[in-house]
Amino acid sequence: MNLLPYSIYLSFAGALLALAVGQRSAAAARVVALLTALAAWGVALVAAFGFKPTPELVTLVNVPWIPQLGVNYHLAADGISLTLVVLTGLAATAGVLFSWNIEERVGEFFAFYLALIGGVYGVFLSADAFVFFVFYEIAIVPKYFLIANWGSTNRQYGAMKLALYSFAGSALVLAGLLWVYATGHATGFGLSELTRAAPTLARADQLTVFALIFTGFAVLAGMFPFHTWAPTGHVAAPTGASMLLAGVVMKLGAYGCLRVAMPLIPAGLAFWQPAIAALAVIGIIYAGLVALVQDDFKFVIGYSSVSHMGFVILGLAAANPVAVSGAVLQMFSHGAIAGLLFAVVGRMVYERTHTRQLAELQKLPLHRLMPFSAVVFVIAGLASMGMPGFSGFPAELTLLIGTSQFSTVWAVCAAFGVLIAAAFTLRAIQVAFFGQASASVATANGGAHAEHGGPADAAHAYAPITWPEKTGALLLLAAIVLIGLKPDLLLNWIVPSLQSQAMRAIWTGGAQ
């Protein structure tokens, strides 16, 4: 466990090195990025193999940083944070492999990419609210530059919208934390210290503070109606950034809700619980229905991410150990599945066909032209639908069982969202990969259309799937299948963490 902080330091050091070597060699910058991502992930896996589940956070580092404000550089981990750290390493490594084709300002791209990863690692390991907030902000800034400089459709608009939503959410979180610090007369920003101070606030203040902090984090988690940045940002982002955005960045918001807002003001959660659950279910169904009628392939995946993150928010709102363990498992599962879906759509398909329009893709026999991509997308789609044998199944099943203990009505409504997910996923698979296979074929050379290109001709028009793409896809597939068959690998870490004193306060709504 004590190695875990090095996942942060390695990422930032790798960012500086990629920037330096990228001035002379793009290839060297790619290698630095891959080795850095692998090293940070390796650190997380080594820590995971030696992890002994414990209810309370295990301190990794705790040294004074700004003693005048009571701020300590305090890093700690439990099974929940370890699960998300391992997910971050997986998503980061796969994202580097799917960014191998970046040709413009390669060193700068991977510098921003690795800095974002360092910030994400930092958030998942922070036990001091001030440090948590610093890493949270560090993760937001590189996102903007990755999308604005290397994105595609409406990249400036998408980057700015994402950044403004993120900073607005951050402002709400900061306001809530300062309110607790000042009004509760806390002596520091440690999460445990703030948790002791928050109950001294008047009840009306507690309810307001909870609303500020939870909403601030829920913006980044893509909760309805604050989700509109997510599909736009996903579509505008380059493939690697899309994978990080859906894979881990949206998880920062959900993790903030669980780690900070809910233990800090459990009475606030109890009060706002019905409203949060209602918004989560609306998000599941609304985003699913919008995905069902989208013509842009990447927008389908973007709205599906919002729908699936609605399940996570619903599991948190249910506020019992079963539902929350399902929500954390869903975070891991969705991180791997969404990353893989974006990789297929953004890198494998769009980079070769130069179109994301389902009407255009329907004319191509992609299952013959890109059999590897078709197989990968079908498997990822089945996992996204919650089919047994893949990670989505135990995650959604656990989450829905836990939600039913809170409210049968909300659980049934959410289950309806599973049906919608099956509908838009099957439609996407059918139209994009098993369409009419007759008319025009877009070639890989600039997107020109060869009107008489049959399947045999077209097979030679597309560049073959590269080894980085295959390796990245297989890594994510392995994780999806492994957790689908052995969900206890993660649940054995997650469940004991839900027995901590802070988590027990959530289950009781703060009642002693």
C-alpha positions in Angstrom: 0.0 0.0 0.0 2.8 2.4 0.8 3.8 2.3 -2.9 0.5 3.8 -4.0 1.7 7.5 -3.8 4.3 6.7 -6.4 1.5 6.3 -8.9 1.0 10.1 -8.6 4.7 11.0 -8.6 5.5 8.7 -11.6 2.6 10.2 -13.6 3.8 13.8 -13.1 7.4 12.9 -13.7 6.4 11.1 -16.8 4.5 14.2 -18.0 7.6 16.4 -17.6 9.8 13.7 -19.4 7.3 13.3 -22.3 7.3 17.1 -22.7 11.1 17.2 -22.8 11.8 14.3 -25.1 8.8 15.2 -27.3 10.7 18.2 -28.6 13.1 15.9 -30.4 11.3 12.6 -30.9 7.6 11.8 -31.1 8.4 8.1 -30.8 10.3 8.7 -27.6 7.4 10.6 -26.1 5.0 7.7 -26.9 7.4 5.2 -25.3 7.7 7.5 -22.2 4.0 7.8 -21.9 3.4 4.0 -22.2 6.2 3.1 -19.7 4.9 5.8 -17.3 1.3 4.5 -17.5 2.5 0.9 -17.1 4.7 1.8 -14.2 2.0 3.7 -12.3 -0.5 0.8 -13.0 2.2 -1.7 -11.9 2.5 0.1 -8.6 -1.2 0.0 -8.1 -1.3 -3.8 -8.9 1.6 -4.5 -6.5 -0.2 -2.6 -3.8 -3.5 -4.5 -4.6 -1.8 -7.9 -4.4 -0.6 -7.1 -0.9 -3.7 -5.3 0.3 -5.4 -6.6 3.4 -9.0 -5.3 3.5 -9.7 -3.0 6.4 -12.7 -0.8 7.3 -10.8 2.4 7.9 -8.5 4.3 5.5 -4.9 3.2 5.7 -2.6 6.3 5.9 0.1 6.3 3.3 1.6 9.7 3.8 0.7 12.4 6.4 3.0 15.4 6.7 2.1 19.1 7.4 1.7 21.2 4.3 0.1 24.5 5.3 0.1 24.3 9.1 -1.4 27.8 9.5 -4.6 26.4 7.9 -4.3 22.9 9.3 -3.7 21.4 5.9 -1.7 18.2 5.7 -0.5 16.3 2.7 -2.4 13.3 3.8 -2.8 10.4 1.4 -4.7 7.2 2.4 -6.5 4.3 0.8 -9.1 1.6 1.4 -10.7 -1.0 -0.8 -12.8 1.7 -2.6 -10.0 3.9 -3.5 -7.8 0.9 -4.4 -10.4 -0.3 -6.9 -10.5 3.1 -8.6 -6.7 3.4 -8.6 -6.4 0.1 -10.4 -9.1 1.2 -12.9 -7.2 4.4 -13.5 -4.0 2.4 -14.3 -6.0 0.2 -16.7 -7.7 3.1 -18.4 -4.5 5.2 -18.6 -2.5 2.4 -20.2 -5.2 1.5 -22.7 -5.7 5.2 -23.5 -2.0 5.7 -24.3 -2.1 2.7 -26.7 -5.2 4.2 -28.4 -3.4 7.5 -28.7 -0.4 6.0 -30.5 -1.5 7.6 -33.8 -1.2 11.2 -32.4 1.2 13.0 -34.7 0.9 16.6 -33.8 2.8 18.0 -30.8 3.1 14.5 -29.4 5.2 15.5 -26.4 2.7 18.1 -25.3 -0.3 15.7 -25.8 1.2 13.1 -23.5 2.4 15.7 -21.0 -1.2 16.9 -20.5 -2.4 13.3 -20.6 -0.1 12.1 -17.9 -0.7 15.2 -15.8 -4.4 14.4 -15.9 -3.7 10.9 -14.8 -1.6 12.2 -11.9 -4.4 14.4 -10.8 -6.9 11.5 -10.9 -4.6 9.2 -8.8 -4.2 12.1 -6.4 -8.0 12.5 -5.9 -8.5 8.8 -5.3 -5.8 8.8 -2.6 -6.5 12.1 -0.8 -7.6 12.1 2.8 -7.4 15.9 3.2 -10.2 17.9 1.6 -7.7 20.7 0.6 -5.4 18.2 -1.1 -8.4 16.5 -2.6 -9.5 19.8 -4.1 -6.0 20.6 -5.5 -5.7 17.3 -7.3 -9.3 17.6 -8.5 -8.5 21.0 -10.1 -5.2 19.6 -11.6 -7.3 16.9 -13.3 -9.6 19.4 -14.9 -7.1 21.8 -16.5 -5.3 19.2 -18.8 -8.7 18.0 -19.9 -9.5 21.4 -21.4 -6.2 21.5 -23.3 -6.4 17.9 -24.6 -9.9 18.6 -26.1 -9.2 22.1 -27.3 -6.0 21.2 -29.1 -6.4 17.6 -30.2 -10.2 17.2 -30.4 -12.4 17.1 -33.4 -16.1 18.1 -33.6 -16.7 21.5 -32.1 -13.6 21.0 -29.9 -13.3 24.6 -28.7 -17.0 24.6 -27.7 -16.8 21.1 -26.1 -13.6 21.9 -24.2 -14.9 25.2 -22.8 -18.3 23.8 -21.9 -16.7 20.9 -20.0 -14.3 23.2 -18.2 -17.0 25.7 -17.2 -19.2 23.0 -15.9 -16.3 21.4 -14.0 -15.1 24.7 -12.5 -18.7 25.6 -11.5 -19.0 22.3 -9.8 -15.7 22.9 -8.1 -16.8 26.3 -6.9 -19.9 24.7 -5.2 -17.7 22.0 -3.5 -15.2 24.7 -2.3 -18.0 26.8 -0.9 -19.5 23.9 1.0 -16.1 22.9 2.4 -15.3 26.4 3.5 -18.7 26.7 5.1 -18.0 23.6 7.2 -14.4 24.7 8.0 -15.5 28.2 9.2 -18.9 27.6 10.8 -17.9 24.3 12.4 -14.7 25.8 13.7 -12.6 23.0 12.3 -8.9 23.0 13.0 -8.0 21.5 9.7 -9.2 20.2 6.3 -8.7 16.5 7.0 -11.8 14.6 6.0 -12.1 13.1 9.5 -11.7 16.5 11.0 -14.4 18.0 8.8 -16.7 15.0 9.5 -16.4 15.8 13.2 -17.1 19.5 12.7 -20.1 19.2 10.3 -22.6 17.9 12.8 -22.1 21.1 14.9 -23.8 23.1 12.1 -27.4 24.0 12.3 -29.7 21.6 10.5 -30.6 24.1 7.8 -26.9 24.8 7.2 -26.2 21.1 7.0 -28.8 20.6 4.4 -27.5 23.5 2.3 -23.9 22.5 2.6 -24.7 18.9 1.6 -26.6 20.2 -1.5 -23.7 22.4 -2.5 -21.0 19.7 -2.1 -23.0 16.8 -3.6 -24.3 18.9 -6.5 -20.8 20.1 -7.2 -19.4 16.6 -7.5 -22.5 15.3 -9.2 -21.9 17.8 -12.1 -18.7 15.9 -13.0 -20.4 12.6 -12.5 -22.9 13.6 -15.2 -26.0 13.6 -13.1 -29.2 14.8 -14.8 -29.8 17.8 -15.4 -26.1 18.8 -15.1 -25.0 16.2 -17.7 -25.1 18.2 -20.9 -21.3 18.7 -20.9 -20.7 15.0 -21.0 -21.9 14.0 -24.5 -20.5 17.2 -26.0 -17.2 16.7 -24.3 -17.0 13.0 -25.3 -17.6 13.8 -28.9 -15.2 16.7 -29.1 -12.3 14.8 -27.3 -9.6 12.8 -29.0 -10.0 9.1 -28.4 -7.6 8.7 -25.6 -9.1 11.7 -23.8 -12.6 10.3 -24.4 -11.5 7.0 -22.8 -10.2 8.9 -19.7 -13.2 11.2 -19.6 -15.7 8.3 -19.4 -13.4 5.8 -17.8 -12.1 7.8 -14.8 -12.8 11.5 -14.8 -16.6 11.0 -14.4 -15.8 8.7 -11.6 -14.1 11.6 -9.7 -17.5 13.1 -9.3 -19.1 10.0 -8.1 -16.2 9.3 -5.8 -16.4 12.8 -4.4 -20.1 12.2 -3.6 -19.2 9.0 -1.8 -16.0 9.9 0.0 -16.7 13.6 0.9 -20.3 14.7 0.7 -22.1 11.6 2.1 -20.0 10.9 5.2 -19.6 14.7 5.9 -23.3 15.4 6.1 -25.2 12.1 6.3 -28.3 14.0 7.5 -28.2 16.0 4.3 -28.2 12.8 2.3 -31.2 11.5 4.2 -33.1 14.7 3.5 -32.2 14.9 -0.2 -32.3 11.2 -0.9 -35.6 11.1 -2.7 -34.7 14.0 -4.9 -31.3 12.5 -5.8 -32.8 9.1 -6.6 -35.5 10.7 -8.8 -32.9 12.7 -10.8 -30.7 9.5 -11.1 -33.6 7.5 -12.5 -34.6 10.4 -14.9 -31.1 10.5 -16.1 -31.0 6.7 -16.7 -34.1 6.7 -18.7 -33.8 10.1 -20.4 -30.2 9.6 -21.6 -31.0 6.1 -22.7 -33.9 7.3 -24.8 -31.8 10.1 -26.3 -29.1 7.5 -27.2 -31.7 5.4 -28.9 -32.4 8.1 -31.5 -28.9 9.5 -32.1 -27.5 9.4 -35.6 -23.9 10.1 -34.5 -22.2 6.9 -33.3 -20.1 8.7 -30.7 -23.1 10.5 -29.3 -24.8 7.1 -28.8 -21.9 6.1 -26.5 -21.8 9.5 -24.9 -25.4 9.4 -23.8 -25.0 5.8 -22.8 -22.3 6.9 -20.4 -24.7 9.4 -18.8 -27.3 6.7 -18.5 -24.9 4.2 -16.9 -23.5 6.9 -14.5 -27.2 7.4 -13.5 -27.0 3.9 -12.1 -24.0 4.8 -10.0 -25.8 7.9 -8.6 -28.9 5.8 -7.8 -26.8 3.3 -5.9 -25.2 6.0 -3.9 -28.6 7.6 -3.2 -30.0 4.2 -2.0 -27.4 4.6 0.9 -27.1 1.0 2.0 -24.0 -1.3 1.8 -25.4 -3.5 -1.0 -26.3 -0.6 -3.3 -23.1 1.3 -2.7 -20.9 -1.8 -3.2 -22.8 -2.2 -6.5 -22.3 1.5 -7.4 -18.5 1.2 -6.8 -18.4 -2.1 -8.9 -20.4 -0.2 -11.6 -17.8 2.6 -11.5 -15.1 0.0 -12.4 -17.2 -1.8 -14.9 -18.4 1.3 -16.7 -14.8 2.7 -16.7 -13.6 -0.4 -18.7 -16.6 -0.8 -20.9 -17.1 2.9 -21.9 -13.3 3.2 -22.5 -13.5 0.2 -24.9 -16.6 1.5 -26.7 -15.0 4.9 -27.3 -11.8 3.2 -28.5 -13.7 1.2 -31.1 -15.9 4.1 -32.3 -13.3 6.9 -32.1 -10.1 5.2 -33.1 -10.8 2.0 -35.0 -14.0 3.0 -36.9 -13.8 6.8 -37.3 -10.1 7.1 -38.1 -10.6 4.6 -41.0 -14.1 5.5 -42.3 -13.9 9.2 -41.5 -17.6 9.2 -40.5 -19.5 8.6 -37.3 -22.9 8.9 -39.0 -24.8 5.6 -38.5 -26.6 6.2 -41.8 -23.2 6.2 -43.6 -21.8 3.3 -41.6 -24.9 1.3 -42.3 -23.8 1.2 -46.0 -20.5 -0.5 -45.0 -20.0 -4.1 -44.3 -17.9 -3.3 -41.2 -18.2 -6.8 -39.8 -16.2 -8.0 -42.8 -14.0 -5.0 -43.2 -13.1 -4.7 -39.5 -13.9 -8.1 -38.0 -11.7 -7.4 -34.9 -13.5 -4.1 -34.3 -16.9 -5.8 -34.8 -16.1 -8.6 -32.3 -14.8 -6.2 -29.7 -17.7 -3.8 -30.0 -20.2 -6.7 -29.8 -18.6 -8.0 -26.6 -18.3 -4.5 -25.1 -21.9 -3.9 -26.1 -23.1 -7.1 -24.4 -21.2 -6.1 -21.3 -22.8 -2.7 -21.4 -26.2 -4.3 -21.6 -25.4 -6.3 -18.4 -25.2 -9.7 -19.9 -24.0 -12.5 -17.5 -20.3 -13.3 -17.8 -19.3 -9.6 -18.1 -18.6 -7.0 -15.5 -21.8 -5.1 -16.1 -23.9 -8.0 -14.9 -22.8 -8.3 -11.3 -22.4 -4.5 -11.0 -26.0 -3.7 -12.1 -27.5 -6.7 -10.3 -25.9 -5.8 -7.0 -26.9 -2.2 -7.5 -30.5 -3.0 -8.3 -30.8 -5.4 -5.4 -29.5 -2.8 -3.0 -31.8 -0.1 -4.5 -34.8 -2.4 -4.1 -34.0 -2.4 -0.3 -34.4 1.4 -0.5 -37.3 1.6 -2.9 -38.9 -1.0 -5.0 -40.3 1.6 -7.3 -37.0 3.2 -8.1 -35.4 -0.2 -8.6 -38.1 -1.2 -11.1 -37.8 2.2 -13.0 -34.0 1.7 -13.1 -34.5 -1.9 -14.4 -36.5 -0.3 -17.3 -33.4 1.6 -18.1 -31.6 -1.7 -18.5 -34.1 -2.5 -21.3 -33.5 0.8 -23.0 -29.7 0.2 -22.8 -30.2 -3.1 -24.5 -32.3 -1.4 -27.2 -29.8 1.4 -28.1 -26.8 -1.0 -27.9 -28.4 -3.6 -30.2 -29.4 -0.8 -32.6 -25.9 0.5 -32.7 -24.4 -2.9 -33.3 -26.8 -3.8 -36.0 -26.6 -0.5 -37.9 -22.9 0.2 -37.6 -21.5 -3.3 -38.1 -24.2 -5.4 -39.7 -25.8 -2.9 -42.0 -26.9 -3.2 -45.6 -23.3 -3.7 -46.9 -24.1 -2.5 -50.4 -23.5 1.0 -51.5 -20.6 3.4 -51.1 -17.4 2.6 -49.2 -15.3 5.3 -47.6 -11.6 4.7 -48.0 -9.0 5.3 -45.5 -7.3 7.8 -47.7 -9.0 11.0 -46.9 -12.5 9.6 -46.7 -13.2 9.6 -50.4 -16.0 7.3 -51.5 -15.6 4.5 -53.9 -19.0 4.0 -55.3 -18.4 0.5 -56.6 -16.2 -0.8 -53.9 -17.6 -4.1 -52.8 -16.6 -5.9 -49.6 -13.5 -7.5 -51.2 -12.3 -4.1 -52.6 -13.1 -2.3 -49.4 -11.1 -4.8 -47.3 -8.0 -3.4 -48.9 -9.1 0.2 -48.4 -8.7 0.3 -44.6 -5.5 0.2 -42.7 -5.4 -3.0 -40.5 -6.0 -2.8 -36.8 -2.6 -2.0 -35.3 -0.9 -3.8 -32.4 -1.4 -0.9 -30.0 -5.1 -1.0 -30.7 -5.3 -4.7 -30.3 -3.3 -4.7 -27.1 -5.4 -1.9 -25.6 -8.6 -3.6 -26.5 -7.5 -6.9 -25.1 -6.5 -5.4 -21.8 -9.9 -3.8 -21.4 -11.7 -7.0 -22.5 -9.7 -9.1 -20.1 -10.7 -6.8 -17.2 -14.4 -6.9 -18.3 -14.5 -10.7 -18.4 -12.4 -11.2 -15.3 -14.6 -9.1 -13.1 -17.7 -10.6 -14.8 -16.6 -14.1 -13.8 -15.0 -13.1 -10.5 -16.6 -10.0 -9.1 -15.5 -11.0 -5.6 -12.0 -9.9 -6.6 -13.2 -6.3 -6.2 -16.1 -6.9 -3.8 -13.6 -8.4 -1.3 -11.9 -5.0 -1.3 -15.0 -2.8 -1.4 -17.3 -4.4 1.1 -15.0 -4.2 4.2 -14.5 -0.5 3.4 -18.2 0.1 3.8 -18.0 -0.9 7.5 -15.9 2.1 8.5 -17.3 4.6 11.0 -17.8 7.2 8.3 -19.7 4.8 6.1 -21.9 3.5 9.0 -23.0 7.1 9.6 -24.3 7.1 6.0 -26.5 4.0 6.5 -28.1 5.6 9.6 -28.5 9.1 8.2 -26.2 10.5 10.8 -28.3 9.2 13.7 -26.2 7.9 16.7 
